[in-house]
């Protein structure tokens, strides 16, 4: 199973996109919605799913893989 992209929040980076069990791949988004859009773009390109977390770290929702 391929690793998912996570939309997470940290005090250091704010909202950002990271690869499951990996480092942040994009720390530029300032809003959660912008980070979700960036994750969707990456997921579509790499055929992965997305997990969106709340600010506290709980899972908010899952977005299925984008099939090309």
C-alpha positions in Angstrom: 0.0 0.0 0.0 1.4 3.4 -0.9 1.9 6.1 1.6 -0.7 8.9 2.0 -0.2 12.6 2.0 -1.2 14.2 5.3 -2.4 17.8 5.8 -1.3 18.6 9.3 -0.6 21.7 11.5 2.4 22.4 13.6 3.5 25.5 15.5 6.7 25.7 13.5 5.2 25.4 9.9 1.5 26.1 10.3 -0.6 24.1 7.9 1.6 21.9 5.7 1.6 18.7 3.6 3.7 15.8 4.6 4.2 12.2 3.3 3.1 9.5 5.7 6.0 8.6 8.1 8.1 11.2 6.3 9.1 14.8 6.3 7.1 17.8 5.1 6.9 18.1 1.3 5.3 21.5 1.2 5.4 24.1 4.1 4.2 27.1 2.1 0.4 26.9 2.6 -0.9 29.3 5.3 -4.5 28.0 5.4 -5.8 24.4 5.7 -7.8 24.8 2.5 -4.7 25.8 0.6 -2.8 22.8 2.0 -5.6 20.5 1.0 -5.5 21.9 -2.6 -1.7 21.3 -2.7 -2.2 17.7 -1.3 -4.8 17.0 -4.0 -2.4 18.2 -6.7 0.4 15.9 -5.3 -2.0 13.0 -4.8 -3.3 13.2 -8.4 0.2 13.3 -9.8 1.5 10.4 -7.6 -1.7 8.3 -7.3 -2.0 8.5 -3.5 -4.7 9.2 -0.9 -5.0 12.1 1.5 -5.7 12.3 5.2 -6.7 15.7 6.6 -6.1 16.2 10.3 -7.5 18.8 12.7 -5.2 21.4 14.4 -5.1 19.1 17.4 -4.0 16.1 15.3 -7.2 14.0 15.1 -8.2 12.7 11.7 -10.9 15.0 10.2 -11.4 13.1 6.9 -10.0 10.8 4.2 -9.8 11.6 0.5 -9.6 8.6 -1.7 -6.9 8.0 -4.3 -7.2 9.9 -7.6 -7.3 7.4 -10.4 -5.8 8.7 -13.6 
